[in-house]
Amino acid sequence: MIRQRINRVGYPIAGALDRLAALEQFTSARTDTRRLHIALTRVRRRGMRIETVYDIGAHRGEWTRDIRVSLPDAEFILFEGNEVHARALALDRA
């Protein structure tokens, strides 16, 4: 009801409110990646070396691309059970 009244006044926020959940999820994922980057940087500064990273359920490899910056010397092994995404990963790595 509030959305309808606001939309009548000329502020079409109903669409924006519907997209809010997706925006929160995107922002949260980016924040989590940034926190992980900071944690991995601290670990490296303390002398710990991460040689291998397993990305289980790699989907299209976005997480690996984001984290690879934090672990430039690590070997990344990606697993994806969905054949469609597995083919996309294989093509991306070729």
C-alpha positions in Angstrom: 0.0 0.0 0.0 2.8 2.4 0.8 4.5 1.5 -2.5 1.4 2.3 -4.4 1.0 5.7 -2.8 4.6 6.6 -3.3 4.5 5.5 -6.9 1.4 7.6 -7.5 3.3 10.7 -6.3 5.9 10.1 -8.9 8.7 8.2 -7.2 8.7 4.7 -8.7 10.5 3.0 -5.9 8.6 -0.3 -6.1 11.0 -1.6 -8.7 14.0 -0.4 -6.7 12.7 -2.1 -3.6 12.2 -5.4 -5.5 15.9 -5.3 -6.6 17.1 -4.5 -3.1 17.6 -8.1 -2.1 19.8 -8.8 -5.1 21.8 -5.6 -4.4 22.3 -6.7 -0.8 23.5 -10.1 -1.9 25.9 -8.6 -4.4 27.2 -6.1 -1.8 27.5 -8.8 0.8 29.5 -11.1 -1.5 31.9 -8.2 -2.4 32.3 -7.4 1.3 33.0 -11.1 2.1 35.6 -11.2 -0.7 37.3 -8.1 0.6 37.4 -9.5 4.2 38.9 -12.7 2.9 41.5 -10.7 1.0 42.5 -8.9 4.1 42.6 -12.1 6.2 44.8 -13.8 3.5 47.1 -10.8 3.4 47.6 -11.1 7.2 48.3 -14.8 6.9 50.9 -14.2 4.3 52.6 -11.5 6.3 52.9 -13.9 9.2 54.9 -16.2 7.0 52.2 -18.8 6.2 52.3 -20.0 2.6 49.2 -21.4 0.9 50.3 -23.5 -2.0 47.0 -25.0 -3.2 43.4 -23.8 -3.1 40.5 -26.1 -3.9 37.4 -24.3 -5.2 34.6 -26.8 -4.8 31.5 -25.8 -6.7 33.5 -23.3 -8.8 30.5 -22.4 -11.0 32.2 -20.0 -13.4 35.3 -19.3 -11.4 34.4 -15.8 -10.2 35.5 -16.5 -6.6 38.8 -17.9 -7.8 39.5 -14.9 -10.0 38.8 -12.6 -7.0 41.0 -14.5 -4.6 43.8 -15.2 -7.0 45.0 -11.6 -6.4 45.5 -12.4 -2.7 47.4 -15.7 -3.4 49.4 -15.1 -6.6 51.7 -18.0 -6.1 49.0 -20.6 -5.2 47.8 -23.3 -7.5 44.0 -23.2 -7.9 42.1 -26.4 -8.6 38.5 -25.9 -9.5 35.7 -28.5 -9.3 32.2 -28.0 -10.8 29.6 -30.8 -10.9 27.3 -29.0 -13.3 28.4 -29.9 -16.9 27.3 -26.6 -18.3 29.4 -24.6 -15.9 32.3 -27.2 -16.1 32.5 -26.7 -19.9 32.5 -22.9 -19.4 35.3 -23.2 -16.9 37.3 -25.4 -19.2 36.9 -23.0 -22.1 37.9 -20.1 -19.8 41.1 -21.8 -18.8 42.0 -22.8 -22.4 
